[in-house]
């Protein structure tokens, strides 16, 4: 039982941390992003090839930011 509580506490801390990072990004005018399952392969390729081709990772993160910007616009959140 205590193991379950520990996992839940860790999950809550992680969730709070995510919300705090989101709030800080928005306050600084940075559009955050979420790498969804359909972008994971491109994200990993970008990380793997960062030294030789930085465009892969930049493009993938840029696409993820564009998607997140659409969510912010939908909810009338200004960045």
Backbone torsions as a table, in degrees:
resi	resn	phi	psi	omega
1	UNK	NA	-43.3	-179.3
2	UNK	-64.2	-31.1	177.9
3	UNK	-62.2	-40.4	178.2
4	UNK	-62.4	-44.2	179.4
5	UNK	-63.6	-38.5	179.3
6	UNK	-63.5	-44.3	178.2
7	UNK	-62.2	-44.1	179.6
8	UNK	-63.6	-40.5	179.2
9	UNK	-63.9	-41.9	178.4
10	UNK	-64.4	-40.6	178.6
11	UNK	-63.5	-42.4	179.0
12	UNK	-64.2	-42.5	178.7
13	UNK	-62.0	-41.1	179.7
14	UNK	-65.3	-42.0	178.8
15	UNK	-63.3	-42.4	178.3
16	UNK	-64.5	-41.4	178.1
17	UNK	-60.8	-41.5	178.0
18	UNK	-62.6	-43.3	179.4
19	UNK	-64.8	-38.9	178.4
20	UNK	-66.7	-40.1	177.3
21	UNK	-65.9	-40.0	177.8
22	UNK	-61.2	-46.9	-179.7
23	UNK	-61.0	-42.0	-179.6
24	UNK	-66.4	-42.4	177.0
25	UNK	-57.8	-48.4	-178.5
26	UNK	-62.9	-40.2	179.5
27	UNK	-63.4	-35.0	-178.9
28	UNK	-87.5	1.1	178.7
29	UNK	78.3	22.2	179.4
30	UNK	-102.0	127.5	176.4
31	UNK	-81.6	115.2	178.5
32	UNK	-71.9	173.8	177.6
33	UNK	-146.3	157.9	176.7
34	UNK	-125.4	126.0	176.6
35	UNK	-83.5	107.0	-179.2
36	UNK	-83.0	169.1	-177.1
37	UNK	-56.4	-37.0	-178.1
38	UNK	-72.4	-13.7	178.8
39	UNK	-104.8	-8.0	-174.7
40	UNK	-56.9	-45.8	-178.3
41	UNK	-61.7	-40.9	178.7
42	UNK	-67.8	-37.8	178.4
43	UNK	-63.5	-47.2	178.8
44	UNK	-63.8	-38.7	177.0
45	UNK	-62.8	-40.9	178.3
46	UNK	-63.7	-41.1	177.1
47	UNK	-64.9	-42.5	-177.5
48	UNK	-65.9	-34.7	-175.5
49	UNK	-103.7	15.5	-174.5
50	UNK	-55.4	-40.5	-177.0
51	UNK	-66.0	-33.6	-176.3
52	UNK	-102.0	-32.2	-177.8
53	UNK	-142.4	98.4	-177.2
54	UNK	-80.1	-13.6	-178.2
55	UNK	-65.9	-32.8	-179.7
56	UNK	-58.1	-51.7	-177.3
57	UNK	-69.1	-41.2	179.5
58	UNK	-62.2	-43.4	179.9
59	UNK	-64.7	-42.3	-179.3
60	UNK	-64.8	-46.5	179.5
61	UNK	-66.6	-36.3	177.2
62	UNK	-63.3	-41.9	176.9
63	UNK	-63.1	-43.5	178.7
64	UNK	-63.4	-37.4	176.7
65	UNK	-66.2	-40.0	177.9
66	UNK	-60.0	-41.5	178.3
67	UNK	-64.5	-42.2	-179.8
68	UNK	-68.1	-34.3	177.7
69	UNK	-62.1	-36.2	177.1
70	UNK	-63.1	-39.6	177.7
71	UNK	-65.3	-43.8	178.7
72	UNK	-61.7	-41.0	179.4
73	UNK	-65.0	-42.1	179.0
74	UNK	-57.3	-40.7	-178.4
75	UNK	-93.1	11.6	177.4
76	UNK	56.8	42.6	176.8
77	UNK	-101.7	121.8	-178.6
78	UNK	-91.7	141.4	177.0
79	UNK	-113.5	NA	NA
